[in-house]
Amino acid sequence: MIDASQIREHAEVISADGVHVGTVDGVEGDRIKLTKKDNPVGYEDHHHFIALSLVDSVDENRVRLSAKSDAAFLSEQEDDGAAIH
């Protein structure tokens, strides 16, 4: 598993196929909190989360997920852990 302390605020989160998934707002427990600005229409007023277990690698300004874009978007969670999609 990835060391969560390596994940930096404002790092870009991309899928395994290189699609922009979001931007890191922070890490809370075992999830990455994404900034609101990347949320789809209708979801702009709150944060979404991605499980740390989906992280494949981290470099200075980028978090790469092990999931392709379609699976990554489907795995986004609400604050309470409920699925978004």
C-alpha positions in Angstrom: 0.0 0.0 0.0 1.1 3.6 -0.7 2.4 5.8 2.1 -0.4 8.4 2.4 2.1 11.0 3.6 3.6 11.1 0.0 0.3 12.4 -1.4 0.5 16.2 -1.6 -2.4 18.7 -1.6 -3.2 19.9 -5.1 -1.6 16.9 -6.8 -3.4 15.8 -9.9 -5.2 12.4 -9.6 -5.1 10.4 -12.9 -6.5 7.1 -13.9 -4.4 4.2 -15.2 -5.2 5.3 -18.7 -4.1 8.9 -18.1 -7.5 10.6 -17.6 -7.8 13.4 -15.1 -9.9 12.2 -12.2 -9.5 15.1 -9.8 -7.2 17.1 -7.6 -6.1 16.2 -4.1 -7.6 18.4 -1.4 -6.1 16.1 1.4 -6.0 12.6 2.8 -8.6 11.5 5.4 -8.1 8.1 6.9 -7.9 5.6 4.0 -9.3 7.9 1.3 -8.1 10.8 -0.8 -10.4 13.8 -0.5 -10.8 15.5 -4.0 -11.3 19.2 -4.5 -14.9 20.4 -5.3 -13.8 22.1 -8.5 -13.5 18.9 -10.4 -17.0 17.6 -9.4 -19.6 17.1 -12.2 -22.6 19.4 -12.4 -24.9 18.9 -9.5 -22.1 17.8 -7.1 -20.1 21.0 -6.9 -21.2 21.8 -3.3 -19.3 18.9 -1.5 -16.2 16.8 -1.7 -15.8 13.3 -3.3 -13.3 10.7 -2.2 -11.2 7.9 -3.7 -10.0 4.9 -1.7 -6.2 4.8 -1.1 -6.3 1.2 -2.1 -6.8 2.4 -5.8 -3.5 4.3 -5.7 -0.8 2.7 -7.9 2.0 5.3 -7.5 2.7 8.8 -6.3 5.2 11.3 -7.6 5.7 14.9 -6.7 2.6 16.4 -8.3 0.6 13.3 -9.5 -1.3 10.4 -8.0 -1.7 7.6 -10.5 -4.6 5.1 -9.9 -4.5 1.4 -10.7 -8.0 1.7 -12.1 -8.9 2.9 -15.6 -11.0 6.1 -15.9 -14.4 4.4 -16.1 -13.8 2.3 -13.0 -12.1 5.2 -11.1 -15.2 7.5 -11.7 -17.5 4.7 -10.6 -15.5 4.2 -7.4 -15.8 7.8 -6.2 -17.5 8.1 -2.8 -19.5 10.6 -0.8 -18.3 11.8 2.6 -20.2 9.0 4.3 -18.7 6.3 2.1 -21.7 5.8 -0.2 -21.1 5.3 -3.9 -21.7 8.4 -6.0 -22.7 6.5 -9.2 
